């Protein structure tokens, strides 16, 4: 027989679990796994899922090209979007580095006043 205490504990547990599932995007993970299983129809589903998760942790795509070619950045951006990876544009990274370096050197100049 379920008491009021058990009911409150279950309610709190359910809320925490749902919050965790949303925060960690668990539904998307299961969706991807299920789609892969249904598409490939492996004989040993458990081994297939294990290998998929393991290879997912290892597989990363890295594309480089001259910064002048906008197609490389655009292609990389679309690939990273599709696989839900991060896309870091090298020209933007260099520009940000220069800005930060300039700010830090300005701070040093401002901080060292001669009296």
Number of C-alpha atoms within 10 A of each C-alpha: 4 6 8 9 9 11 11 11 12 12 12 12 12 12 12 11 12 12 12 12 13 11 9 10 11 12 11 12 11 11 11 10 16 12 11 15 18 10 8 10 11 13 9 9 13 11 11 17 16 12 12 15 13 11 11 10 9 9 8 10 12 9 11 10 12 11 13 9 9 10 12 16 21 13 12 21 17 14 17 17 12 9 10 9 14 12 17 12 15 14 13 11 11 11 11 12 12 12 12 12 12 12 12 12 12 11 11 11 10 10 9 8 7 5 3
